[in-house]
Amino acid sequence: MKKSCSRKILVIGLLFLFLGASATLGSANRAWSDNFNSYANDQYLEDGSTGDGGWQGWGIPIDPTAGAYVRDDQYHSAPYSVEIATTTDLVHLYTGYTAGVWEYKLWQFIPTDFTLDTYFILLSDYDGSGAAPGCVWTVQLGFHGATGLIESQLVGPTMPFVRNEWKEIKCVIDLDTDWLQIYYDGTLLTEHAYTDTVQGTGTGGTLKLVAVDLFSDTGSIVYYDDITLMPPGDALSCSAGGEYSGEVGEEINFTGDAFGGTPPYTYAWTFGDTGTATIQNPTHAYTAAGVYNVTLTVTDSLLATASDETTATITESTAPVIEIGTITGGLFKVKAVIKNTGDAAATNVDWKIQLTGGLIILGKESTGTAATIAAGGQVDISSKMILGFGKTVITVTADTATKSQNATVLLVFIKTA
């Protein structure tokens, strides 16, 4: 229902209170936002002070019973939103919006059990009286629980609203050409001259924006969050890149990008395990195989947020495993087998054959490098010419593997035990 003089609030003149940095806009080139996350849970926004972010109860003087509570029951951006219920009639005042094109956006959550009425309102004049010409409603959307419909108070019912989900309300206000577009969840509800107000077509409207009013007419609870007033532009979006893949223990490079919105951006990654990061392009290693959901959330300087999801597929680490096979003697030389029992090729494997004990005149130590040993494959190696006498121990090493074999050297013949 339209507000009227039934509020019985005395008019004591035009007054615009701008308390607190977040509530004051001295230039039409500045944008404003509030996501309610700087307040305390259950804080009561009431008197327009700095601590209340400029929010105040309706009226002049301010009605202290018309304030609203910050809650953590629901939120569009964690951890808080503002609850509009019971006697709530919450106002925020603006100045400097007399020209240009502006987007007023906010997110609304209507619970499943909502049955009564609530209103989102923008005003081009405000003196706290509740009646024209001191107060002029340019936008007044009523959300009626009995019908489940949104009603523009100028043009009537338009479309159903959605329960139990956060939905965006957006008003595009062109103060240069006198035009207004109202959207709900991306759908155009209505468009008409900005000066065509709730009071009627062509009556009472002025080309300025001075206040927002979140009004609970009959007490149903709804929530609002992430409210912004800014010039139009590309909406904030982001990309988490990917899809990513890697092995357990491997450092994976993640690449994030942000687009639109109002820079600078902040970045928040969750990697699907317990890992997080707050830089644009982080690295992260997983400790177990699996498919992980990776989320990047970007916040711009006006506290708008955007998220993107991708996946990281992690497999067990693949690596070569080098073992020493059989060691055999013979005429002049020692032979050995190097095996790769792993699941990845081994490259540049250094090996050594060494004889200790006995009297070894030639061939006491031989070295070499196996360029490649395929996964599941093997290579044969052999020593230099050996000459000597007596019992000896043949030790073969390759990479980190080692194996020893007892043998006897009889001049140029090597017999293994």
C-alpha positions, -999 to +999 in steps of 0.1 A: +000+000+000+012+036-006+025+055+023+004+084+034-001+109+062-013+081+084+022+079+097+013+111+117+049+123+116+053+161+118+069+178+089+096+201+102+112+210+069+135+195+043+165+179+059+192+156+046+214+139+071+246+124+059+265+108+088+294+084+083+317+079+054+296+052+039+265+074+040+279+106+025+283+111-012+295+146-020+298+141-057+277+124-083+309+107-095+312+087-064+295+054-059+281+039-027+276+004-014+268-015+018+270-053+023+264-051+061+295-071+068+312-043+087+286-043+114+281-067+143+256-096+143+223-084+158+234-048+156+204-024+155+206+002+127+186+031+139+198+067+141+219+074+110+252+076+129+285+066+116+283+034+135+250+026+118+265+033+084+240+062+078+209+039+081+181+054+101+145+049+109+119+068+089+109+103+098+120+136+111+126+133+139+139+098+134+116+070+146+138+047+167+113+019+164+117+018+126+153+006+125+165-029+115+188-056+127+219-070+111+215-108+110+235-139+101+204-160+094+207-153+057+233-135+035+242-130-001+278-122+008+290-137+041+285-132+069+256-107+073+225-091+057+199-067+070+165-081+083+134-061+073+105-071+096+078-060+121+080-022+124+110-018+101+110+013+079+147+017+072+160+047+053+194+057+038+198+093+024+219+103-006+231+136-021+247+146-054+225+124-076+210+150-099+224+141-133+238+111-151+229+074-154+229+053-123+222+017-113+207+010-080+211-028-072+204-049-042+198-086-034+166-097-017+158-130+001+121-138+007+117-169+030+094-197+020+069-189+048+065-153+038+028-144+038+025-107+043+038-076+026+071-058+022+083-029+000+114-016-017+113+021-023+134+049-039+125+085-034+133+117-053+122+139-024+122+131+013+113+152+043+101+124+066+064+134+063+051+104+045+032+125+019+038+145-013+051+169-021+076+165+008+080+128+000+079+115-035+082+078-044+097+072-078+100+034-072+078+014-049+078-023-054+054-043-032+060-080-026+027-095-015+027-129+002-010-135-003-007-134-042+030-142-046+032-112-070+055-082-073+035-050-077+049-017-091+027+009-074+026+029-106+016+002-131+002-026-109+011-063-105+038-075-129+052-110-121+057-136-094+086-133-069+108-162-060+110-176-025+140-190-006+166-177-031+186-146-034+173-125-063+186-092-077+165-061-079+180-034-103+168+001-111+185+019-140+179+056-135+187+081-163+184+115-148+195+132-181+167+118-202+141+112-175+138+074-178+136+045-154+139+008-159+131-017-131+144-053-132+138-084-111+161-113-114+172-100-148+136-095-162+123-061-170+093-054-148+085-019-161+100+012-177+087+047-178+097+083-171+115+087-139+092+116-131+062+093-134+060+086-098+038+066-074+018+098-070+008+095-107+020+101-142+039+133-145+032+144-110+055+153-082+087+138-096+121+156-096+152+145-114+172+134-084+176+105-061+177+112-024+168+081-004+161+044-003+135+030+020+132-007+030+097-009+045+079-038+062+043-028+061+028-057+080+057-075+096+069-103+073+106-110+074+128-105+043+165-099+039+186-075+018+223-076+010+250-062-013+233-029-020+252-007-046+246+027-063+270+032-091+273+042-128+263+014-152+290-008-166+299-043-172+288-064-143+316-080-122+325-115-133+355-137-129+372-169-142+389-196-121+406-210-152+410-248-155+401-275-156+433-284-137+451-317-132+482-329-115+496-355-091+496-359-054+522-335-039+527-315-072+524-277-070+496-267-093+495-232-107+460-217-106+451-186-127+423-162-118+409-133-137+383-106-129+363-085-154+340-055-151+329-041-118+350-015-102+387-023-096+408-030-076+398-066-069+404-089-041+406-127-046+396-156-024+402-192-035+390-224-020+406-256-034+381-282-023+403-296+005+412-274+034+434-251+013+426-214+006+445-185-010+440-148-013+462-139-043+452-138-079+474-166-092+482-190-063+498-225-063+485-254-043+495-290-038+470-318-028+478-346-004+454-372-018+441-382-052+405-372-062+385-346-081+382-314-062+358-285-067+378-252-069+360-219-063+373-184-070+354-155-054+363-119-065+352-088-047+356-054-063+361-020-046+324-015-042+320-049-025+302-065-054+311-102-056+314-128-084+323-165-082+334-191-107+340-228-102+363-253-118+378-287-109+412-301-101+417-338-109+445-352-089+460-387-095+485-407-076+520-396-083+537-413-113+575-419-110+601-443-121+613-470-096+648-483-102+658-517-091+689-539-097+682-572-113+706-602-117+743-597-115+764-623-134+801-629-140+818-644-170+849-639-192+865-605-187+833-587-175+805-584-149+770-579-163+739-566-145+703-557-153+688-523-143+649-525-141+623-497-140+593-511-121+576-477-118+549-461-139+569-434-156+601-435-178+634-429-161+660-408-178+697-402-174+701-430-148+737-431-136+751-465-127+783-480-113+798-514-110+824-517-083+846-546-070+860-547-035+882-573-019+907-596-036+935-583-059+918-565-087+944-552-112+920-539-139+883-530-139+879-523-103+852-497-110+831-490-141+805-462-146+779-451-172+745-435-178+714-452-192+697-425-213+661-439-209+645-468-192+609-471-201+583-478-174+583-516-169+615-519-190+651-527-183+686-522-196+717-544-195+750-530-184+785-544-182+818-535-166+852-527-182+877-556-187+885-571-153+919-587-144+927-600-109+926-628-083+907-638-052+873-634-036+855-601-042+822-583-037+805-569-068+783-539-059+760-524-086+743-490-080+718-472-102+701-440-091+693-448-054+692-486-059+720-508-049+727-546-049+758-567-040+769-601-052+798-623-039+822-635-066+857-650-072+881-635-098+904-661-115+926-639-137+901-629-165+872-651-154+846-639-128+825-665-111+795-654-091+785-673-060 
